[in-house]
Amino acid sequence: MPFEKNLPQLKIKGKVAHVPIVQGGMGIGVSLSPLASAVAAEGGVGIVSSACLNRLVSRRNGKTFTTYDAVYEEISLAKSKGGVAGINIMVAIQQDYDDSVRGAIDAGADVIISGGGLPLNLPGIKNPEETALVPIISSARALELICKKWERLGYRPDAVVLEGPLAGGHLGFKFDQIYLEANKLENLFFPVKEMSLKYGGFPVVVAGGVYTHDDIVRFLRMGADGVQMGTRFLATEESSASARYKQAVVNARREDILVAEKPGSPCGMPFMVIKNSPMFRSALEAKRGPSCD
C-alpha cells in the first residue's frame, strides 16, 4: 500500500504503534501525561518528559513526590488510555537519571528514550524487562559507541532516534557544525541505518525538521522506520505548555527560531528555541540558562 494513503506501523520490542510517529519529549512541563496519553490513544507513541518531573507532579498534587514516584505516576497516567507510551530521560540530569529509569520500568513504560548526552550505561541500571531502550544520537559514530558499550552489558538498542540539527531543544552538534551539508538529516541517515543493520537491524526513527505528511513519507521511502515530531504537538489542547508559550508557537515565523548559545542548553549544547517563548526570554533577561522554576 502506498505510504501516501496508509502509513506503516512502527514496531519496537514487540510494541506496535499503528502510525510511525513518536511524539517528542518536550520539557519542562510540556510533554506530560495528558499529551502522551492522547498520542498513544490515537496510535502514535506518546512520550512524557522527565525534566523536573518530581517538582511538577509535587506541585500538581500538593505534596512532595520523589523522582521515582513522580515518574511512576506520570507513566501510569500516560498508559491509562491504551496504546504505546513511554518517557524521555536526559542523561545530563544525572541526579535524577537512575531513579527515572527505575520508575519508568516499574510502571511498565513501553519505551525509554534517552539523550542529552550518550546513555552508555542505560541497560545496566535495571533489567528493562518489556520496556524498550532507545538512545538518541546525532551520528553513526555515537551509535556505534553505544552499541559497543551495551554489548558488554548484554544488550542492544531496541531502536534509535536520530536527531538532526533542526530538532528542537538540545542539539548534539557544536555550534559551527549545525549548518554543514554533511549534517543534514538526510545525509546523517544512511550511515546510521547501516550501523543499525550492523548491530542487528533495529528500527531507526528520524527527527528534526519533520513537519508535514510529505516529510514523513520522504523519510519512510529513504528507509526510516518512523519519525519523531515535537513542534506539531506543542500548541495542542493536550499539551501542558502555558497559554503564552502556545501563542508564541502559533505566532512564530521562520526568523523567530534561533539556535541559542548564551543562554543555551543546560547541558552545554546549542539549543533550538523560539526566541519569544516565555522560558527563553526569562532566561535571557536573567543571563542564565533555563531553570526548572
N, C-alpha and C positions, 0 to 999 in steps of 0.2 A: 504494500500500500504506500503511495507517495507520502513523503513527510508533510507536504503542503496540506493534506487533508487530515491525516492522523499521525500525531507524534508517537514515537515508540515508548514503551515502558522503560523505566530505569530500575535495574536490579542490582542491589548491593547486599551481599551476605545473606541472601535468601529473602530480603525485604523487597517488595515490589511497589514502586511509585508509578501510578498509572500515567503520569506525564513526566517527562525527563527534566523537571525544573526543581532545583534546590533553592529555597528562599535563603538569602544571605543572612548571617547572624550579625545584626546591626546593634551595636551598643552606643551609648549607655541608655538602657531602658527603652529601646525601640522594638527590638525583637523579643517580645515576651510571650507568654502562653496564649493570649488572645490571637495574635498573628500566627504563631506557629501551629496552633490547633486548627485555625481556619484553612491554612495552606494544606495541612495534612488531610483534612476532610475533603478537600477539593481534588486530591490525587497527587499533589506535589510532595516535596519533602520539607516539612516545617521545622524551622531551626530557632531555638532560643539562644540569646547571647548571654554568656556567663558574666560579662563585665559588671562588677559591682552588684551582682545579683543578691547577695546577702543583705545589702543595705536597702535595695528596692523592695524586696519581699518583707523585710522587717518593717519598713515604713507602711507598706500596704496592710499588714496585719496588726500593726500597733504593738508588736513585741519583737524581741531580738531573735533572729534566726542565725545559726551558723552557716557557713558556706555550704557544707554538706546538706543540711536540712533545706536551705533555700533552693538548691539545685534539685533535690529530690521532689520538693513540692512543685516546682515550675515544670519539670519534665512530666510529672504525673498529670498536671493540668493540660499540658500540650498534647498528651496522648489520649485525652478523655473523649475526643470525638472520633477516634479511629484514625487510620492512615499511618503514614510514616513520619515520625517526629524525633528530633534529637537536639543537640546543643553544639554551639561553637565555643571552644575554650581556648583562650590565648595563653601561649607559653610564657609570654612576658609578665603575666600577673602571677609570679611564682608563688607568692604566699597562699594563693587560693587554688593553685592548679591541681594538686593531687586530690584534695578534698572534692573539687568539682568533678573530677574524673570518677571518683568512687561514688559520689552521689548520683551521677548520671547512670552509671552501670547498675547500681542497686535499684534505681527507679525504672529500669527497663528501657532506657533510651535506645532507639533503633540505630542511632548513629552519633558518634562524637567526631566533629570536625575540628581540627586543631591547627592554628597558625600563629602569627605574631611572633615568629621565631620557629626554629625547627623542633618538632615534638619527638626528639630522638629516643626518649625513654617512655613514651606513652604506653606501649604494651606491657611494660614492667611494673606499672603502678598497681594494677589489679587485673585478674583474669576477666577479659571483656565478655566472656560467655556469648550471648547472642548479639551484643552491641557491636556494630561495625566501627572500625577505627580508620579515620580518613584524614591524612595530613593535607595541609595547604602548602603549595610550593610555587615558585616562580621560575624554575629552571629544571632541566633534566638532571643536572649535577646535584641539585638539592634533593631530588627524588632518589637518586642512587645512594646518597649518603644515608637517607632514612632507611631505604631497603636493606642496605648492608648492616646497619645497626639493629634493625628489627629482626633480621635473620638470626642474629646472635641471641635474641630474646625469644626465638622460636615463633616468630610471627611475620606476616607480610601485610601490607596495606590492603584493606578491603575495597578501596577506591582511592582516588586522589583528586583534589581540586587544584587546578592550575589557574592562578590569578595573574593576569597581565597587568600592564601599567595603567589601564583605565579603570581598574577596580576601585570602588570607594573604600575609604578608610586607609588602613596601613598597607603600604606598598613595599614589596620585597626587592626593591632596587635602590641603588644610590641615585641621588638627585640628577646627576648628569647622565644616567643611563635610561631614564624613563622614556625619552622620545627617540631612542635609537631604533632604526628599522629592524634590527635583529630581535628586539624585544617586543615587537607587536605580537599580540596573542596568537595570530595565525602562524607566525614564524616560530614561536615557542612551542606550539602544539605538537608538531611531528616528532621532535626529539623526545618529548615527554611520553607520547604514545608508544614510541619504540622502547623506551625504558620500562614502561608498564608491561609490555609484552615479554621483555627480557626476564622480568620477575613474576611471571605467571599470568599476565593478561587481565589485570583488574581494571575496572571502569575508570575513565578519565572524564572529569567534569570541568568545563571551562568557565571562566568568569572574567569580567572586566570589559565593559562596552557592549555587552549582550543585552539588547533592549527591546527589540521587536521580534515578531514571529519569523520574519525573514532572517534575522540574525541567528535565531535558534536553528533554523533549517540549514543555514550555511555551515555552521559548525558540526551539526549532525552528519551532513554529507561529507565533511572532511574526515569523519571517523570518531568524533567525540561521542560519548555515551549520554551526556546530559549537559545542562548549563546551570550555573548559579546566577541568580538575579537578586539584587538588593533594592536599587532605586525604584523599580516598578512597584514595590510593596511599601515604600517609605511613607507615602501620604494616604494610604488606605484607611478606612474607618477602623480596621482591626489593629493597625499599627499603634503602639503605645507612645509614639513621639508626641510632643506637645503640639498644640494648635499652631503656635508661632513657627515651630520647625516645619510642620506640614505646609504651611503657607509659603515659607521660604523655598521649599522644594517646588511647589506649584509655580511660583513666580520666577524661578531660576532660569536664566538664559545661559548659553554656552560660555559666555565671558564671565559668568558668576562662579564657575567651577575652577578651582585652583589647586595646585599641589603646594601644600604648606610645609615649611621647614621650621620656622620660628614664629609662633609655636607650631610644632608638628605633632607627630605621633608620640604618645607617652613611651613608646618602645624605642624611640630614637630613629624611626623610619620616616621617610616622606609620607605625607598624609593627604589623600584626595578629599576635598571638602567643598561644600558650598559656602562661599565667603560670608553670606548673610545669615547663616544658621546661628541660632542663639548661643550654642555652646562655643563655637569658634570665635564669635565676636566677644564673648565674655573672656575667653582665654587670651585673645589678642589684647584686650584692654588691660588685663592683669599681667601681661608679659610672661605668661607661663602656659604650660600645656593644659589640656582639658582635665578636669578633676571629676571625681565621682559625685560631687555635691551639687 
